[in-house]
Amino acid sequence: MPELPEVETIRRGLAGPITGRTIKRIRIVDPRVVKAPGPAEFVRLVTGRRIVGLRRRGKYLCLDLEPAGHLLVHLKMSGRLLHRRLSKKAGARVPTGLGHLLLFLDDGFLLYYHDTRRFGGFHYRTDDPFPALALGPEPLDPDFSPARWRRILVGRQARIKSLLLDQQAVAGLGNIYAAEALFRAGIRPDRPAGSLSGAEAGRLYRSMRAVLKEALAAGGTSIQDYRQADGRSGLFQVSLRVYGRRGEACPCCGVPIKACREGSRTTYFCPGCQH
């Protein structure tokens, strides 16, 4: 699933090209990616609207429309939001299989959504959708201080890995960056969040922010489906130290990386470095 670095990379790649553009036409190839309202009403409400902003909150994107309305987008497990120029050749057609929802813009470009699993998609909202999401603080925001992070941990019995994945506790982290942050901080993923000492909480705060910043600089992590807005892969997968590396030697101590299942997710950690 695209996490904060991937969704923010997409936002940065699209904000300039699509802001100010008008949605001239919409093609819905698979109605499952239109979550609300129904497909016909979605087309009626969105066609002709001008995109005046593109924002991110956690793993969500929001296209702000003029004269009114918002498109809330969640990529879920396998969604891609891409931007390309349509061919100017006479009679040229949009390639079959390009996407499951296509927005034709007034500058000859196409903004299209492709989702192999169809879990993600678009919601049209009349009001700003972000407040209703009730998400926790953004870990890279200036006001996300070490003190605020420690307050989030106090008294929590949930496992620290589970807390990092709780979007109401802190927004934007997923399985990849939670595993990498915990490894860098030297903390086992099954520790109760409230058991972390002040020093451990500080290490995790720093490692969480560091790994997110590094992943952003690398354009995100492309393991399966994720692509940047122009179709390029991210590059941070080559820098992963534990995620997806079960059985490989830890880059720090040489002990084999372990993996265990927690619900539907696989957790990766080093039993030699993480305590």
Backbone torsions as a table, in degrees:
resi	resn	phi	psi	omega
1	MET	NA	130.4	174.1
2	PRO	-56.9	133.0	-179.4
3	GLU	-111.1	-169.0	-174.2
4	LEU	-49.6	-49.9	-177.6
5	PRO	-61.7	-38.1	-179.1
6	GLU	-69.9	-45.4	-177.8
7	VAL	-67.4	-38.4	177.6
8	GLU	-68.5	-35.6	176.1
9	THR	-62.6	-42.8	176.9
10	ILE	-62.8	-43.8	179.6
11	ARG	-58.9	-46.2	-179.3
12	ARG	-64.2	-36.4	-179.5
13	GLY	-71.8	-27.1	-176.4
14	LEU	-98.9	-27.2	-170.4
15	ALA	-54.4	-48.6	-179.3
16	GLY	-65.9	-52.9	-176.0
17	PRO	-64.2	-33.0	-173.2
18	ILE	-102.0	-17.2	179.5
19	THR	-66.6	128.6	-177.2
20	GLY	93.7	-7.9	-179.3
21	ARG	-87.2	148.9	178.5
22	THR	-102.8	138.7	178.2
23	ILE	-83.4	105.3	-173.8
24	LYS	-83.3	-32.8	-175.4
25	ARG	-155.2	152.9	180.0
26	ILE	-130.5	136.7	172.5
27	ARG	-122.7	120.6	176.6
28	ILE	-101.4	109.3	-179.3
29	VAL	-83.2	-39.1	178.3
30	ASP	-130.3	110.6	-176.7
31	PRO	-60.1	-16.9	-178.3
32	ARG	-65.1	-21.0	-179.5
33	VAL	-87.9	-3.8	171.7
34	VAL	-99.1	104.1	-172.4
35	LYS	-82.2	-34.2	179.9
36	ALA	-168.9	139.4	-7.3
37	PRO	-75.6	-154.1	176.1
38	GLY	-66.3	161.6	-176.1
39	PRO	-54.5	-45.8	-178.0
40	ALA	-64.2	-42.9	179.4
41	GLU	-68.4	-36.6	177.3
42	PHE	-59.0	-47.4	179.4
43	VAL	-61.8	-43.7	-179.1
44	ARG	-62.1	-42.4	-175.3
45	LEU	-74.7	-31.9	-170.1
46	VAL	-97.4	-32.6	-179.1
47	THR	-59.2	132.8	179.9
48	GLY	88.4	-7.5	179.0
49	ARG	-79.0	149.3	179.5
50	ARG	-100.8	133.9	178.7
51	ILE	-82.5	118.7	-176.7
52	VAL	-112.7	-2.8	178.3
53	GLY	-172.4	156.8	175.5
54	LEU	-138.3	116.4	-176.4
55	ARG	-120.6	160.4	174.9
56	ARG	-126.0	143.1	170.6
57	ARG	-141.5	116.5	-175.0
58	GLY	59.7	-123.7	179.6
59	LYS	-99.8	11.7	-178.2
60	TYR	-102.9	149.2	169.9
61	LEU	-115.7	151.5	176.5
62	CYS	-136.0	121.0	172.3
63	LEU	-93.0	116.7	178.6
64	ASP	-86.6	130.1	-173.3
65	LEU	-112.7	155.7	177.0
66	GLU	-127.0	134.4	16.1
67	PRO	-82.1	-12.9	179.9
68	ALA	-163.5	160.9	173.5
69	GLY	105.2	162.0	-179.1
70	HIS	-144.1	143.6	172.7
71	LEU	-109.1	113.7	177.0
72	LEU	-92.1	126.9	-176.3
73	VAL	-122.9	129.9	172.4
74	HIS	-126.6	126.3	-176.2
75	LEU	-80.5	-16.4	-179.4
76	LYS	52.6	-132.1	-172.5
77	MET	-81.4	-40.1	-167.4
78	SER	-135.8	16.8	-177.9
79	GLY	-73.3	146.2	173.3
80	ARG	-129.8	137.7	175.8
81	LEU	-121.8	111.1	-169.7
82	LEU	-125.8	161.5	-172.9
83	HIS	-136.0	126.3	179.4
84	ARG	-151.7	156.7	178.6
85	ARG	-83.1	137.8	174.8
86	LEU	-76.2	148.7	178.8
87	SER	-64.5	139.4	178.8
88	LYS	-89.7	-0.8	-179.1
89	LYS	-65.7	140.1	179.6
90	ALA	-59.9	130.7	178.1
91	GLY	77.8	3.6	-178.4
92	ALA	-65.8	141.6	-179.0
93	ARG	-114.1	155.8	174.0
94	VAL	-68.2	128.5	-178.2
95	PRO	-55.7	137.8	176.7
96	THR	-64.0	138.8	178.1
97	GLY	82.5	8.7	-177.3
98	LEU	-66.5	-42.5	-177.6
99	GLY	-163.5	173.0	-178.7
100	HIS	-101.7	-14.9	171.7
101	LEU	-147.4	127.6	-174.8
102	LEU	-122.3	127.8	175.0
103	LEU	-110.1	115.2	-179.6
104	PHE	-89.2	120.2	-175.9
105	LEU	-96.4	162.4	-172.8
106	ASP	-76.7	-2.7	178.5
107	ASP	-103.4	12.2	179.3
108	GLY	87.5	4.1	177.3
109	PHE	-98.8	163.1	180.0
110	LEU	-123.5	129.4	171.8
111	LEU	-105.4	118.3	-174.3
112	TYR	-134.1	149.9	-176.9
113	TYR	-114.3	126.6	178.1
114	HIS	-124.2	132.1	-176.4
115	ASP	-146.5	103.9	-176.2
116	THR	-57.3	-41.8	-176.9
117	ARG	-90.7	-12.9	179.5
118	ARG	62.6	24.0	178.1
119	PHE	-79.8	-32.8	-177.6
120	GLY	-90.0	-172.5	177.0
121	GLY	151.7	-159.2	-169.9
122	PHE	-115.5	138.1	168.5
123	HIS	-119.9	130.6	171.2
124	TYR	-90.8	131.8	179.6
125	ARG	-129.8	143.6	177.0
126	THR	-81.8	-28.5	179.0
127	ASP	-114.2	169.4	-179.1
128	ASP	-59.2	119.9	-175.1
129	PRO	-80.1	-15.6	-172.2
130	PHE	-65.2	-44.6	-178.6
131	PRO	-57.2	-36.3	-177.2
132	ALA	-71.3	-14.5	179.9
133	LEU	-72.3	-21.5	177.7
134	ALA	53.8	46.3	-179.1
135	LEU	-84.0	155.7	176.5
136	GLY	-75.0	-175.2	-178.6
137	PRO	-66.9	155.1	175.4
138	GLU	-81.4	125.3	-174.4
139	PRO	-67.0	-16.4	178.6
140	LEU	-102.6	0.2	177.8
141	ASP	-69.0	146.5	179.0
142	PRO	-58.9	-29.7	-177.4
143	ASP	-86.3	2.6	174.1
144	PHE	-87.5	88.6	-173.2
145	SER	-93.1	164.4	173.7
146	PRO	-56.8	-37.0	179.4
147	ALA	-65.3	-40.9	178.6
148	ARG	-65.2	-39.6	177.5
149	TRP	-62.8	-41.9	178.9
150	ARG	-64.3	-36.7	178.4
151	ARG	-64.8	-33.6	177.8
152	ILE	-65.7	-33.9	-176.3
153	LEU	-80.1	-27.7	-171.5
154	VAL	-56.8	125.1	174.5
155	GLY	76.6	1.4	-177.2
156	ARG	-78.3	127.4	176.9
157	GLN	-93.7	-13.5	179.2
158	ALA	-63.4	150.5	175.2
159	ARG	-60.5	145.4	-175.2
160	ILE	-62.6	-35.9	177.2
161	LYS	-63.0	-43.9	178.8
162	SER	-62.5	-37.7	179.2
163	LEU	-64.9	-41.6	179.2
164	LEU	-62.7	-29.1	-179.8
165	LEU	-86.7	-10.7	179.7
166	ASP	-76.1	108.6	-174.7
167	GLN	-68.1	-16.7	175.7
168	GLN	-84.2	-14.8	176.0
169	ALA	-88.3	-48.8	177.0
170	VAL	-151.6	133.5	-169.4
171	ALA	-95.6	132.9	168.3
172	GLY	113.3	-22.0	-179.7
173	LEU	-80.8	148.9	174.3
174	GLY	-134.7	-162.0	-171.6
175	ASN	-62.0	-40.0	-175.7
176	ILE	-65.3	-55.3	-171.9
177	TYR	-78.5	-23.6	172.5
178	ALA	-65.0	-44.8	179.1
179	ALA	-63.1	-42.9	-177.7
180	GLU	-69.2	-39.1	179.3
181	ALA	-66.3	-42.7	179.3
182	LEU	-64.8	-38.0	177.5
183	PHE	-62.9	-47.6	-178.8
184	ARG	-63.3	-31.5	-179.4
185	ALA	-84.3	-10.1	180.0
186	GLY	72.9	33.2	-175.6
187	ILE	-119.7	129.1	177.5
188	ARG	-64.9	143.0	-178.1
189	PRO	-69.7	-18.1	-177.7
190	ASP	-95.4	6.0	176.2
191	ARG	-66.8	139.4	170.9
192	PRO	-60.8	133.8	-175.6
193	ALA	-57.3	-38.2	-177.8
194	GLY	-73.6	-8.3	-179.5
195	SER	-86.0	-7.7	-178.6
196	LEU	-67.6	134.8	174.8
197	SER	-73.0	170.9	177.5
198	GLY	-60.1	-39.5	179.2
199	ALA	-66.7	-41.3	179.5
200	GLU	-66.7	-41.0	177.5
201	ALA	-61.3	-39.2	178.5
202	GLY	-65.8	-41.8	178.2
203	ARG	-63.2	-42.1	-179.1
204	LEU	-68.2	-38.2	175.8
205	TYR	-57.7	-47.7	-177.7
206	ARG	-68.9	-41.5	-177.8
207	SER	-69.7	-36.6	178.0
208	MET	-60.4	-48.3	-179.1
209	ARG	-68.9	-37.5	-178.9
210	ALA	-65.2	-45.8	-176.9
211	VAL	-68.0	-35.3	177.2
212	LEU	-66.4	-41.8	178.9
213	LYS	-65.5	-40.8	179.6
214	GLU	-66.1	-40.5	179.0
215	ALA	-65.8	-39.0	176.2
216	LEU	-60.4	-44.3	-179.2
217	ALA	-63.8	-27.0	-179.4
218	ALA	-92.2	2.5	179.5
219	GLY	79.2	17.6	177.8
220	GLY	92.7	-175.4	-177.5
221	THR	-114.4	118.9	177.2
222	SER	-107.7	101.2	176.4
223	ILE	-104.5	-42.8	178.4
224	GLN	-128.0	-82.0	-168.6
225	ASP	-94.5	-27.4	-170.1
226	TYR	-62.8	135.1	171.1
227	ARG	-138.3	152.3	173.7
228	GLN	-70.5	172.4	-174.2
229	ALA	-62.2	-26.0	179.3
230	ASP	-94.8	7.4	176.7
231	GLY	94.7	-8.2	179.9
232	ARG	-74.5	153.5	174.9
233	SER	-80.1	153.4	168.4
234	GLY	-74.1	171.3	-175.5
235	LEU	-122.3	-1.7	-172.9
236	PHE	-72.7	-15.5	179.8
237	GLN	-57.7	-27.2	179.3
238	VAL	-75.4	-12.8	-178.6
239	SER	-102.8	0.0	179.7
240	LEU	-66.1	133.7	-175.8
241	ARG	-100.0	-30.9	178.7
242	VAL	-128.8	-34.9	-174.4
243	TYR	-60.8	127.9	178.4
244	GLY	73.4	12.5	-173.7
245	ARG	-116.7	33.1	179.2
246	ARG	-54.7	130.9	177.9
247	GLY	87.8	-15.7	177.8
248	GLU	-80.1	156.5	179.5
249	ALA	-70.5	134.7	175.4
250	CYS	-58.5	134.2	-179.3
251	PRO	-67.6	-13.2	-178.9
252	CYS	-101.0	-44.6	-173.7
253	CYS	-119.5	-11.2	178.3
254	GLY	87.2	-9.2	177.9
255	VAL	-69.7	140.2	-179.9
256	PRO	-60.8	136.8	176.4
257	ILE	-67.8	136.2	178.4
258	LYS	-105.8	159.2	176.5
259	ALA	-138.1	142.4	176.5
260	CYS	-141.0	154.9	180.0
261	ARG	-90.6	133.8	172.5
262	GLU	-128.7	97.5	-174.5
263	GLY	67.4	-125.2	-179.2
264	SER	-92.0	1.1	-175.4
265	ARG	-110.4	152.8	173.0
266	THR	-103.9	129.9	179.7
267	THR	-105.3	130.4	-179.9
268	TYR	-111.1	138.1	179.1
269	PHE	-160.2	164.2	176.7
270	CYS	-105.5	115.8	179.5
271	PRO	-69.4	-14.1	178.5
272	GLY	-86.0	-33.6	-175.1
273	CYS	-100.5	-25.7	-173.3
274	GLN	-104.3	127.5	-174.4
275	HIS	-130.4	NA	NA
